[in-house]
Amino acid sequence: MAGPGDNPGMATGDVFSRLPDDAFESFADEVAAVLAPSGWTRRHLSNPVRATLVRPYGDGMLAVADLVMTGPRGRSPLTVELRTGAGYGPVVDLMALVALRPEALQAPAPGEGPEPDPAQRPPFTVPRGADRSVVCAEVAALIAEHTAGVAAAYPDVAAIDAAFEAALVAAGGDVAFPERIVLLAAAGRTADARAALDRMRDRGAHDRRFAHRMRRWLDTGGGPVPPAEETLATAPPDGPPLPPSPSPAEQRRRTRSRRQGLDAVRARAKGRSVAEVEEMIVAELAARGLNDPPSAVAWQANWLVREREPLGRLTTRVRGIGMLGSMVKGMVDGVRHLLEPGPAWLRPPDRAAFPLAVELDRVIAVPADDDAAAAVIARAHAASRRIGPRACVETWFTADGDAVAVNLGDHRVGTLRGADAGLFAAAIRAAADYDEAPYVQATITALPAGRPPLLEVPRPS
């Protein structure tokens, strides 16, 4: 089973890493066919680089063989590692139900470590488009050999848990992490599962979603759990798909167009107020196919207006250098404190973990509901790690009639109405099917001229 932090969810990473490799899939099916007379079957657990074969031998107990594709998708020939051990069947199905990527291999076979030793068992080389029967037979024989002692080593789920805990303690890890909690829950040790859940470290939205679903299942008395394959067939993705990045040519076009737009505004900005210059910038950028965030437009307008003051260009350049230094420091601090949790009061509730697919280059400005909400937004900006004037925060959404409430931590801070609210309506309805609420990574940006910080959320795609 994966270690702490190694099971981020059922569908993460870029879209290409989630596509199956046809040659690997057919090879796994061939190995499964060779082993079928001995009681082996294949589980389809939505992992494009891992094929899982299992053979029951007791009350829920499984001998497990994982075939792991180690090379990139489409590479010829295939390289495949073999990992063997034991697992507890109810854990596999419960993992899928509580938003973890299901894994059947939960304890290594006798004499094996958590990861295969390439010196003792090098990866197999599997030719593409050729007769693979010899390799399939070799792999099948090794699976039978290495799982022969599994039943004796792991007669029940308690033996798997003991090995699991011993490995965690030896590695200095915390035994209160999602995979171990599922094992405790599936084994009927609900009190232990709840205690571990209460002290589990929060590492972000994935853990919140797991904690919410795990508690909900425990609170219902541990009801029936469908096969993992059924859950996976209807489950939403556990992480929002990454939007495509613009090509280098498109990035250069945007930079050139932005410069041209700002130059056009600069030529007409004399005697204009900051608000008027902002409107001019929005119009010029829109004419060039650009949608800069309102916070960026505010800074651009401020610089263009201040340039016309005595020593204005020198002042804005000095301020720009200072902001650049702040951004560099923010990036360094962000890397240094990457694993540190943010302020506890900004943590969304566990149910606020339904991911949204968003357009990162298009945002919606969220006006504060009132002075108290504005104070919460300013406090969140001050308490969060920042890159330059911008801080990243998790924001979540709930329905309020035809409007949408925008929340930071336990505080409602803004309201979206009309078309903006409509963009979130479908996601709110989908999340409600799981008793969850959608969330996004949003930004709070300090604005020039003493204006209050602005909360901006990315538009759902």
N, C-alpha and C positions, 0 to 999 in steps of 0.2 A: 504494500500500500504506500502511497505517496507520503512524504514527510510533511511537516507543517509548512503551509504556504504553497505546496506543490499541486494542489487541486483547486485551481481558481474558479472552476465552474464548468458547465457543460458545453459552453460554446464561446471560447475566447480567441483572441488573436485575429490576424487578418483572414479574409475569406478564403484565400488560396490554401492556407494551412488546414482548412476544414474540409477540403475536397478529398475524397478517397482516391487512392492510386489503384487503377484497375488491375495491374499485374499483381500487386500485393494482395488485393482482395481475392483474386482467383487462386493465388498460392495458398492463402489461409484456408480457403474452401477445400482445396485438394488435400491438405494435411488433415482437416477435419473428417473428410471422407475416408481416409486411410484408418483413422482412429475410431470411426463410428461403431464398428463391430465390438469394440471394447467398452462401449458405453459413453464415449465422449461426444459432446455436442458443442456447437459454437454459439456464444452469446454475442448479440449485436448491440454494443454499448456506445455507439456514436463517437468512437475515437478513431480518426482516420489513419493513425500510425500504429495502432495496437489492435491485434485480433486476439480474442479471448476464447479459449477452449476449456470446458469444465467436464468433470466426471463426478457424480454424486457418490458418496461412500458412507454416509451416516445421516443422522437427523439434521438436515440442512447443511451438512458439511460437504465441501467440494475440493477435489484435487483440481488445480488450476495450472494452465500453461498459457503464457502470453507470448505471442509473436510480435516483436517490436521492429518496425521499419526504421532503421537508423540513418539512412541517407535521405536526401531531398526527394520530393515527389517527382516521378518521371525519370529518375536517374537509371541508367542501365550499366551493369546489372543491379538487381536489388541487393541490399545488404540487410539481413534480418538477425536480430538477437533473440535468444530463447530465455525466458524467465519462468521458473516453476515454483510451486508452493501450494498453499492451502487457503481456503476462504470459507466464509459463512454466507450461504445464499441469501438469507433475509437482509444482510447488510447491503448487498448489491442493489436490491430493489428499493430499499429505503433511501439509499444515497440519491437515486434519481428523484424520488419524491420530495426530498428536502434541498434540491438545487445543487447537489454536488455531482461531479462527473463520476459515474459508477465505476468501481474497480473491483474485480473478483479476487485478485491476488492480494491477500492481506497478511500473509506470513510466508517467509521463504522456505523452500524445501530444505530438509536436513543437509547440513554441510554447505549451504549457500548463504551468501550475504544478501542484504537488501538490493544491491546492484550486482549484475554479473561481472565476473572477473574475465576480461578479454584474454588473459594469458591461459586460463583454464578452459574457457569455452568461447573461442573467437566467433564473431558473427558469421552467419552463413552467407555465401554468395549464391544468388538465385538468378539464373539466366532468364531474360524476358523472351517470350515468344518461342521457347524451345521446350523439349521434353524435360519436365522437372520431376519426373517420377522418382528418380534416384535420390534427389535432395529431399523430396517429400517423405520418402521411406526412412531416410536417415534422421530427419527431424522427428518423425513419429516414434522411432525407436528410442531416441533420446528422451522424449517426453515420457514414454512408458518407464524408462529406466529411472529418471530423476523424480518421478512422483510415486515410485513403488513404496517408499517409506513414509509418505505423507500421512496416511491414516493412523499409523502407529505414533507418529510425532505429535499429531494434532487430533486426538480422538473427539474433541468437542470444542465449542466456541470459547470456553474458559482457557484452553491451552493457547488458542490464537491470541486472546487478549493478554495473557501473561507474556508471550513472546513480543507482542506489540509494545507493551509498556516497558519491558526490559530494554528493547532497542531504543525507545525514546529517552529513557533515563540515562542510558549509556552515552547517548549523543548529546545530553544536556538539554533536551527539548522539554517543552511543557506538555504534559499528558492531556491537557484540556484544549484540544483542537478538534475541528469538525469531524474528521474521520474516526477518531477514537470515540467521540460522543455518539456517533451513529452506531458503532459497534456495541457500546453499552446499552443503547436503547433497543437495538434489535435483539440483544440477548436477554431482554426483560429486566435489566438493571436500571429501571427508570429513575430511582432516587439518585443513583450515581451519575446518570446522564444529566439530570437537572443540575446537580451540584457542579459538574464540569461545565455545563452551559453558562452558569452564572459567573464563573471565573474565566471564561474564554476571552482571550484578547481580541479586541475589535480591530481588524485590519482593513476595514472599509466595507463597501456595499455588499460584496460577496458574503462576508461573514454575517452582516445584518440580515440578509435574505435567508441564509441558512438558519440563523438563530430564530427568526420569526417562524419559519416553516417547521423547524424541529419542535419548538414550544407548542405550536398549534397541534401537531400530531400527538405529542405527549398529553396535552390537555384533553384531547378527545379519547383518551384511553388507549392510544396505540391501535387505531383501527386497521382494517385490511389494507395491504400494500400491493398494488398491481405489479406485474412484472416490469422491470426497468424499461424494456423495449416499448411497452404501452405508454408509460409516462413520457419517455423521450419523444414519442411520435407526436404528442400534442403540446409539449412544454414550450414556452417562449424561450428565446435565447437568454443565457445568464449574463451576458454582457452586450452592450450595444455594439453593432457592427461599426468598424472604423470607416469613416467616409474616405473616398479616394483623395489622395494628395494631388495638388496641381503639379503638372509637369514643370521642369525647369524653364521651359520656354514660356509657359503660362505665368509662372512667377515673375519672370522678367517683364512680360507684357503688363502685368498688374502694377509693378513698380514704376515702369515708364508712364503708364496711364495716370497713376496717382500723382506723380510729379507734374505731369502736364496739367492735370486738373487744378492742383494747388497753385501752379504758376498763373493759370487763368484767373483764379480768384485773387491772387496777390495783386494783379494788375488793376483790379476793380475794387479793392478793399478800402481805399482811402476814404476816411470819413464815415465808415460803416461801424455799427455796433458789433459786439461779439455775436449776438444772436443772429444778426443779419448775415454775418460772415459764415456762421454755421449753416444757414439755409443755402447760401451760395455753394459751399463745399459739397453738401449733400447733392445738389442739382448737378454740379460738374462731375462728380464721381459717378452718379447714376447714369449720366449720359455716356460714360465710358465703361459701363457694365460692372461697376464696383459698389459694394455695400459695406463701407467701413462702419464699425460699431459707433454708436452715439458718443461713447466716451472718447474714442480716438478723434472723432470730429471735433469734440470740445477742445481737446488739446491743440489740434491743428489750427482751429480758429483763434485760440488764445495766442499762439505763436505769431500768426499772421498779423493780428492787431498790434501786438506788442512790438513787432519789428519797426513800426512807424513812430515809436516813442524815441526820445533822445537816447543814443547808444543802444537802440532796440535790438539790432541784429547781434551785437556783441552779447547783450544780456541773454537773448534767447539761446545763443550758442553755449554760453556758460551753463545755463539751466539744462540744456540738452546733454552736455557732458556730465553734469551732476546726476541727471536721470539715468544716463547710461551706466555710470558707476553704481547707482542704486540697483539697476537691473542685474548687473554682474554679481553684486553681493547677494541679491535675492536668489539667483540661480545657484550660487555656491551653497548658501544656507539651505535652499530647497533640497539639494542633493545630500547635504550633510544630515538633514533631519527627515529624510524621505520616509523612514519607517516610524517616526514619532507621530502619535495621534494628535489631532487638533484639539482645541478646547472642548471639554466635555459638554458644555452647554450648546455648542454648535452641532453636536452629533444628532443626525436625524433619528427618529424612532426606527426600530428594527423593520417594521413593515414598509418603510420608505426605501425600497430597494428594487423596484421594478425598472429595468433599464429602458432608456429611450434612444432610438436612432436619431441623430441630430445633424444639422448643417453647421459645422464649426465656424464657417465664415459669414454666417447670418445670425444676428442676435436680436432679442427683443429687450428693450429697456423697461424695467419694472419700477414705476413710480411708487414711492413709499406711501402707505395708506394714510399715515398721520405723522406727527412729530415723534411719537413714541417708536413707531416703526422705523423712521429715519435714524433714530438713535441706536436701534438694534443693528441696522445695516452698518452704521459708522463703527459701532463696537466690534462687529464681526470683522470689518476691514482691519481694524487696529490689532485684533487678536490673532489674525491669520498670517501665515507666511506670505510674503509679497515678492513679486518681481517688478521692480520699478514701482509705479503707482497702483499696480493690479494685484489683487489677492484672489485665490481660488477657493471656492466654498461649494459644499453640496447643498443643493436646493431641491425641495420636493413640493408636490402639487396635490391639491384636493379640490373637489367640486364644491361650488357654492351657487346652487341654482344654475343659471346660464353662465356664470362667471367662474374663474379659477383662482383659488387662493394660492399664493406663493409663500413658502415657509422656510425659515432658517432655524434649525433646531426645533424647539417647541414654540417658536414665535411666528405668528403670521405677520408678514411685513409688506405684502403688496397684493394687488388684484389685477388679473388680466380679464379683459372684456372683449366682446365682439369677435372679430376674426382671430385675434391673438388667442383668445380662450378656446375657440374652435379647434385650433391646431393641437391642443392638449386633450380634447374631449375623448377621442378614441383610445388614447393611451390610458386615461383614467378609468374608462370602462373595462378595458382589458385587464388592468391591474386589479380591479375589484373582484374579478373572478378568482383571484388567488388571495383575497383579503390583503392586498398590497397597495401601495401608492407609488407613482412614478417619481423618479429623481433624475437630476442632471448635474454635471459639474458646471457651475456658473462662475462668474467673476464679479468682484466689486472693485471699482476703480476710483481712486481719488481724482477729483476734478480741480481745475485751476480756479483762481480768483475766489477761494473760500467757499465754493459751492459744495454741498454735501456729497459724499461718495455715491456712485451710481451702481445699482445692481443690474446686471445684464444676464439673460439666460439664452442659450442657443435655441434656435427654432427647430422643432421636430421636423424630420425629413419625411 
